[in-house]
Amino acid sequence: NVPSNVLSYYKRLHRWIRGDVQNLSLVFKYKQGIKGSLRIIQNVFRHLLPVISLITLGLAGVLNGAGRLWVCLLALINILSPIFFTIISRPAALRFRRRRFFSSVQSSVFQSVSISLYESFALCHKALISLDAVFKAIYRLISGKKLLMWVTAAQAEKGADKTFVAFIYKLFPSALLGSLFFFFTNIWPTRLLGFLWFLFPLYAFYLSHK
């Protein structure tokens, strides 16, 4: 079941993150074994990577000192790694040849670049979604309230608002933080990312309606 638009995708991601964080209680309550426990912790850490990247980029953009570009590269390694691994693992993917296909086919490199580009646009929003989901899950674990509150994918799709105003409203925090990065950081990678985050509502709307 693939979400029909960007907003639906992040609603589903929010549910998944909350579920993975709530699963942390299983590590302490039940015997999951080392592999099971590490898998649960790994899932939560993976969801926190965009948050760590966002904070790291923010610090690199406002602090002075040598090596800030390398810090930015380190913060983006999770986004840029698909391109690197595609080139390393499949050198033949770099050979661009004219071929005829009965369906639209993209080269591995083009797919990796497209994924990395989208993840760059969406990094800020993904970090905010992850942070919100983690805090809500922790609050529910502590309070014991709404632990079973869940919206199915079908219900989320049915109630999804796909209008342009909805995209601007839902993705406004990304645009706002992007503008702050663009105007108040002092190195070009963070300014470029800020510009992409500012445009993310438009980009997400375009992808959801093309």
N, C-alpha and C positions, 0 to 999 in steps of 0.2 A: 504494500500500500504506500505509494509515493505521494507526498503532499503536492497539491496542485499549484501552490504559490509559495513565495518566500516567507510570508507571515505565518502560514500554516506549518511550514517546516520548523520555524523557531518556536512555535507553540509546542510542537511535538518534542523538540529538543529540550525545552524547559521541563516537560514531564519526565523525560528520560533522566535528566540530571537530578531532579528531585528524587526519583526512584533509586538512583545509584547512591546518592548521599544517605538516604534512609536505610539502604542496605548495610551501611557501616555498623548499624546496631547488631547485625547478625555476626559480625566479627567477634563481639564480646559476649553475646548471649548464647551462641551455639558453636559447636565445634565444626568449623569449616575446613580445617586443615590448612597447612601453610599455603598451598597453591590457591585454594579458594579465597583465603583472606587477602593474599597479595593481589589477586585478580580484582577483588572489590575495591581495594585501596588504589590500584592502578587506574581503574575506571574514574574514580573521583579526581585523581591527580590529572588525568587527561582533560577533564572538564575545566580544571583550573589553569591550564596552560595559556589560554587567551588572556586571562586576568593577569597572570605573571608577565606576559608579553606586553600588555598595555601599560602596566606599572613601570616596567623596565624602559620602555620607549619614552614614557613621560619623564623619568629621571634623566635619561640620556639627552633629552631635548632641552632641559632647563639647567642642568649642571654643567660646569666647565671642567675641562680636563682632556688630556689626550686619550685616544682610544674610544671616543664616543661612537664613531661609525662602526667599530667592531662590536660594541655593545648592541647597537641597533641590529646588526647582522645576526648576532646571537639570539636576540629577541624574536627575530623573524625566521629562525632556522626551521621551525615546525611548518611554516608556510612555504618556504622555498625548497624544502627537502624533496618534494615530489619531482621537481625539475631535475635536481641533481641526481637522484636515484634512477630516473628514467634514462638520462644520458649515460650514466655509468653502466647500468644493467643491460641497456639495449642500444649499442652504438649504431645498429642498423636503422634505428628510428630517426637518425639525423639525415638519412638519405631520402631526399624528397624526390619522388618520381611521379610522373603523370600516369594515373591509372583510371580505369573505368570501373565503377561499382554500380550495383543496382540500388544501393541505398547510400545515404550520406555517411562517409567514413572519415574520421579524423585521425591524424597521426598521433602517436603516443606523446611526442613532445608538445604538440599543440594542445592536447588534452591536459597535460600537466601544467602548461603555462596558463590555460584557461582556469584551472582549479586554483592555482596560486593567485591569479589576479582576483578571482572572486573572494577568496579567503582574505586578501588584503583589503578589499572593499568592506568586508563584513567583520573584520577583526574586532573593531570597537563594539559593535552591537552584540557580537557573540560573547565578548567578555562581560558586558553588562547583563546579558541574559544568564550567563553562568553564575555570576555573582548573586543575582536576584534569586535564582533557583536554589543555590547553596544556602543562602541565609534563610529562605523560607523553609527549606527542608530541616535545617538545624533547629529553627524555632518550633517546628511541629514535633520534632523528636523530643525536645525539652518539655514542651507544654503538653504533648500527647493529644493535641487537637488537630483535626482535619488530616490525620495520617492516611485515611482511606479516600480523601477527596481527590477525584480523578475524572478527567474528561477524555473520552475515547477519541481516537483519530477521526472517526466518522462524525462524531458530534462537533469536533473542532472545525472540520471541513464544512459542515452544513452551516455553522454559524459564522464563518469567516467573512469579513468585510474586505472586498477586493478593490474598493474605490481608491482613487489617488489621495483623497483626504485621509483615509485610513492608513495608508503607507506613510504619509508625512507625520501623522500623529504617533504611530507606533515606533517609527524609526527616528523621531526627532532627537532623542538623547544622543544618538550616534552623530547626527549632524551638528548638534551643539558642541559636543566634545571635540569633534573634528575641527570646527572653527577655532576653538581654543588652541588646539595643537598647531593649527596653521599660523595663527597670529602671535602666539606667545612662546613657541619653541624656537631654537636658534640654529638648527641644523636641517639640511634639506630632506633627509629621509623622513623625519617626523612631520615636516611641513607637507611633504607629498602625501603621506598617509592621512594627515588631517584633511587634506583636500578630497581624497578618496572617500573618507568617512562622511564628509559633508554631502557628497554626491550619492551616498549609498541609498537613500530613499528613492531617488530617481532611477538608479540602476536596478534596484530590487523591483520597482514597479514595472520597468521595461522587461526584465527577465520573466516576470509573472504573467505578462500579457502578450509576449511575442509568439 
